[in-house]
Structures are given as C-alpha cells and as structure tokens.
Amino acid sequence: MNRKESERLYEKAWDLIPGGVNSPVRAFMSVGDTPFYVKRGKGAYLYDVDGNEYLDYVASWGAIILGHADDGLNQEVAAALEDGTSFGACHPLEVEMAEIITGAFSSIEKVRLVSSGTEATMSAIRLARGFTGKSGIIKFRGCYHGHADSLLVKAGSGLATFGTPDSAGILIDLARHTYVADFNHLDSVRSIIRDHNNDIACIIIEPIMGNMGVILPEKAFIEGIQEMCRDREILLICDEVITGFRVTYGGAQHLYNLNPDLTCLGKIIGGGFPIGAFGGKREIMERLAPLGDVYQAGTLSGNPIAVRAGLYVLKYLKEAAPYRLLRERVEFLRGGILEAASRASIPFVINSITAMFTGFFSPDEVNDYETAAHSNRVLYEQFFKAMLEEGIFFAPSPFEAAFITLSHGENELAKTIEACEKVFRKIKV
Ligand SMILES: *Cc1c(COP(=O)(O)O)cnc(C)c1O
C-alpha cells in the first residue's frame, strides 16, 4: 500500500504540531506505525490522500453511527449553514434537543449542552461536588472520562487508595481527591467508601467500559454500585459519552436498569460535530448557574450546526430503531472472526454489545482491567498492520472499542471476516 503523501504530511505535521497530531491516539505510536491522512469518508469507508480505501471501524471513536457523509445529514447541515453558524443566543433547536434527550433517558429531567465529552464530565463532577459539599470522587481503572484534571488520575502505589496524577501538570493535591477502584470488583469500591466514609461526592463510571476495550459490567457489580450510592448519598454519574445512543436508545443505563443522578453524553449526539451534554435529576441540575451557585458556561454551547446535525441523527435512531440490526451485525462479525482465530489457533476473545466490540489477543476471558491489560500487545500490533494492508482500519491501540455504523452492511462484514481469516494465518504467536 502506497502511503507516500500521508508520510509527507506526517513529516511536516511532526514539525508543526506536537507529535504531529491533535489527539495522542491518532499518532499510531502504540502500534509502531505512522498515520494515514484522510481526504474524505463515505458510508463505512475512509479514503486517504494517496487514494487508498479503508473500511473504518474507528468511526470517529464512536461519534459516527449513520456512516460518513450521510446524504440526509448533509442536507440538514447545509440547510443549517444558511441560517448562521453561531449566535451566542437562545434558539429553538436547543429546546428540541433537550426534549429528545430527556425523552430518551428517564433519569434525565434537565440537561445542559456543552462542546465536548470532556466538558460534560468535568462539569458533572463540579456539580456533584457543589451539590453534595463533598470533595472525593471514585473512578475506575481503565475508564476514560476525557482529560479534565480530576479525572486524569491513576491509582496510587501500594496500599494507598487515593490517586496520583496520570499526567504532568496535574496537582497532587487535586489528584488525591480521586480514588481509583476496579471495574467489576465491588469490594474495591466498598473499601474506598469505608475508608473515606463521608467524603465521596460521586462515583463516575462508564457503565459499559469502552476505553479499555469493551468490558461488560457484571450485573451484581453495577447494581451494587447503584445501591451503595443510594445508601451513602453519593451521586452516581454514568458516563455514556460512547454508549448513550449506541448500545440502545437510552443507553447502557436502560439496558442495566440504572437510575443515575447525572449522565454525560457526547460523540453520537452531535452527528460528527463537537458536542457534549450532561443532565440528570432536577434538583441537582438546578444548582447550575444562573439558577444556582455552580458555575458552568460556554460560548459555543448548543451550537446550532452541531445541534441540528445531532437532532437529525437522534430522530433517525428513534424512528428507525436500528439497534437489533446493529446487534445482529456485531454478533455475526464476532462469530466469523472467532472462527477464523480458532482455525489459525490464535488465542482470541471478543467482548461485544450492540454496535461495539473489542477483540483481545488473550487465551482467557477479559472481564476487568487486569485481564484486558494482560492481552498480547505484540500480536495486536501485527494484526493492526496486516489488517490495514487489507484495507481495514481498526483503532491504533489494543485497548479500544471497534465501532460499526449503519453503513457496515453484509459486504463489509464478510470482507472483514475474510481479511481476519488471512491475517490470523500470518500472525506469529
Ligand atoms: C470520548 C470520551 C470522553 C471525552 O469526550 P471528548 O469529546 O473526547 O472530550 C469522555 N468519556 C468517554 C466515555 C469517552 O469515550
């Protein structure tokens, strides 16, 4: 595959942009490669500046669900442009968006729009602290909630349950208010709550983990979390930035019967434009300025283009209810890829749910951080590169979800399974 023009651009970008990229995971560094440059996308495919075609399983990290450059969505955006790109004033579509979101999520009574998932989680945490008057937050190892200071925190060493910064520039004094627990291990949450009894403002969780690869919650775990929150006056924040309108209409909380105090949304709800949202119980949300004492704001919040694009997508998802189809397609892929791996004697497992999945090079089930972290990265690197040669783009890191869109039809699935068949035979265990 010729990638000359991409290589030229990357070299130039390397000089001008830190690491050549505007978000670290785009760098292909963790798979020992360099990125291709996308000229355009259509349906399930990306086309790079050298004329190569890639079947896309990154789908803008889950933001795309209809497929790239959807005709209906494009018409909608073109019409929106005619009316202006930003007002910094109220407009009717933001009311409609709030109505759609509160209609889809029974736990959300009021919602506020922001411009990214990071802003949504950052604001939800501030609100939880403001509302409860407590400082501590609990997050889970391997969950990603954007790059706000309180959330870019990893587990402290040894027996310490409080966190340490996961990035230079984050204050230790702040990071120590973030406690890091283990997903699917209720005891780890219990012991943090026991040791820091009255100081936990909230637990923030991806109810279905997408950022360590897909890891499903055990029922007892997720129900236990909900119960602990209720008993202790700890707010439960579901980060559904990925899962929100992907796993079903109404998100993971609908599937697992959760009733969080706050929910964060992003990605899909902007139809590929920058957006985020957080919402929840009325009495909590009413603590936000201008009503209350928790400040939060944004020049481009509720941007009319992003909202109009998002509305188009959400209305489509509501009316067409394509979730069964998306689930069947992922199941079909899962079956075919697992068979191919087994024929090549490759240790491989796949975790999946509607419209998202992750294959781990692992002989054992993957159901928590440890088991995911122990999957084989060297094999993934071989897989990633060989699949890219076959014209199939998976995430350039082993710990990510693969996403399908409504444009991933039978041809695309068959093509993927066929490529896996070929690539698994080439991989050297
Ligand atoms: C992507 C993501 C975020 C951050 O959203 P951005 O729009 O990238 O800031 C937060 N939480 C989860 C679960 C995500 O996957």
The ligand as an SDF file (V2000), in Angstrom:
LIG
                    3D

 15 15  0  0  0  0  0  0  0  0999 V2000
  -14.5480   10.1980   24.3200 C   0  0  0  0  0  0  0  0  0  0  0  0
  -14.9610   10.0950   25.7380 C   0  0  0  0  0  0  0  0  0  0  0  0
  -14.9650   11.1970   26.5900 C   0  0  0  0  0  0  0  0  0  0  0  0
  -14.3810   12.5160   26.1990 C   0  0  0  0  0  0  0  0  0  0  0  0
  -15.0660   13.1060   25.1460 O   0  0  0  0  0  0  0  0  0  0  0  0
  -14.3110   14.2080   24.2400 P   0  0  0  0  0  0  0  0  0  0  0  0
  -15.3810   14.7170   23.3360 O   0  0  0  0  0  0  0  0  0  0  0  0
  -13.2050   13.4800   23.5460 O   0  0  0  0  0  0  0  0  0  0  0  0
  -13.7960   15.2420   25.1660 O   0  0  0  0  0  0  0  0  0  0  0  0
  -15.4920   11.0500   27.8530 C   0  0  0  0  0  0  0  0  0  0  0  0
  -15.9720    9.8680   28.2670 N   0  0  0  0  0  0  0  0  0  0  0  0
  -15.9670    8.7800   27.4770 C   0  0  0  0  0  0  0  0  0  0  0  0
  -16.5450    7.5090   27.9920 C   0  0  0  0  0  0  0  0  0  0  0  0
  -15.4280    8.8440   26.2020 C   0  0  0  0  0  0  0  0  0  0  0  0
  -15.3740    7.7480   25.4480 O   0  0  0  0  0  0  0  0  0  0  0  0
  1  2  1  0
  2  3  1  0
  2 14  2  0
  3  4  1  0
  3 10  2  0
  4  5  1  0
  5  6  1  0
  6  7  2  0
  6  8  1  0
  6  9  1  0
 10 11  1  0
 11 12  2  0
 12 13  1  0
 12 14  1  0
 14 15  1  0
M  END
$$$$
